[in-house]
Amino acid sequence: MAKLRPISAPFERRWREFRIQYLPVLAFGIAVCGAAFFWREFALPRQAIDSALPSSSVQIEVPHSSMATFSPVSLNSASITNPPPVLSD
């Protein structure tokens, strides 16, 4: 028996399969990329973006004294003078 060529699916059927299988993934990818772009452009403060960029013009000066003093940061709760008010009904 002679080999017959395969019957191609109609365009409507191929379009339906594309809409069901690939279009949601494509739309989700575009939405994620768009959200990331808008988040970076409008939601992040400029300081966060600028501090992430490397800067070659920063110079650090070290004092010539061999005795450097550092004061540690304390997170003592007694230093809060005005605590926020408690909401009540």
Rosetta constraint file for C-alpha pairs under 8 A:
AtomPair CA 9 CA 13 HARMONIC 6.36 0.50
AtomPair CA 9 CA 14 HARMONIC 6.65 0.50
AtomPair CA 10 CA 14 HARMONIC 6.54 0.50
AtomPair CA 11 CA 15 HARMONIC 6.01 0.50
AtomPair CA 12 CA 16 HARMONIC 6.10 0.50
AtomPair CA 13 CA 17 HARMONIC 6.30 0.50
AtomPair CA 14 CA 18 HARMONIC 6.19 0.50
AtomPair CA 15 CA 19 HARMONIC 6.16 0.50
AtomPair CA 16 CA 20 HARMONIC 6.22 0.50
AtomPair CA 17 CA 21 HARMONIC 5.92 0.50
AtomPair CA 17 CA 22 HARMONIC 7.94 0.50
AtomPair CA 18 CA 22 HARMONIC 5.30 0.50
AtomPair CA 18 CA 23 HARMONIC 6.33 0.50
AtomPair CA 19 CA 23 HARMONIC 4.94 0.50
AtomPair CA 19 CA 24 HARMONIC 7.32 0.50
AtomPair CA 20 CA 24 HARMONIC 7.10 0.50
AtomPair CA 21 CA 25 HARMONIC 7.57 0.50
AtomPair CA 22 CA 26 HARMONIC 6.18 0.50
AtomPair CA 23 CA 27 HARMONIC 5.99 0.50
AtomPair CA 24 CA 28 HARMONIC 6.02 0.50
AtomPair CA 25 CA 29 HARMONIC 6.17 0.50
AtomPair CA 26 CA 30 HARMONIC 6.27 0.50
AtomPair CA 27 CA 31 HARMONIC 6.10 0.50
AtomPair CA 28 CA 32 HARMONIC 6.17 0.50
AtomPair CA 29 CA 33 HARMONIC 6.22 0.50
AtomPair CA 30 CA 34 HARMONIC 6.05 0.50
AtomPair CA 31 CA 35 HARMONIC 6.03 0.50
AtomPair CA 32 CA 36 HARMONIC 6.12 0.50
AtomPair CA 33 CA 37 HARMONIC 6.17 0.50
AtomPair CA 34 CA 38 HARMONIC 6.17 0.50
AtomPair CA 35 CA 39 HARMONIC 5.90 0.50
AtomPair CA 36 CA 40 HARMONIC 6.10 0.50
AtomPair CA 37 CA 41 HARMONIC 6.11 0.50
AtomPair CA 38 CA 42 HARMONIC 5.67 0.50
AtomPair CA 38 CA 43 HARMONIC 7.10 0.50
AtomPair CA 39 CA 43 HARMONIC 4.78 0.50
AtomPair CA 39 CA 44 HARMONIC 6.35 0.50
AtomPair CA 40 CA 44 HARMONIC 5.57 0.50
AtomPair CA 44 CA 48 HARMONIC 6.67 0.50
AtomPair CA 44 CA 49 HARMONIC 7.21 0.50
AtomPair CA 45 CA 49 HARMONIC 6.92 0.50
AtomPair CA 46 CA 50 HARMONIC 5.99 0.50
AtomPair CA 47 CA 51 HARMONIC 5.86 0.50
AtomPair CA 48 CA 52 HARMONIC 6.43 0.50
AtomPair CA 49 CA 53 HARMONIC 6.92 0.50
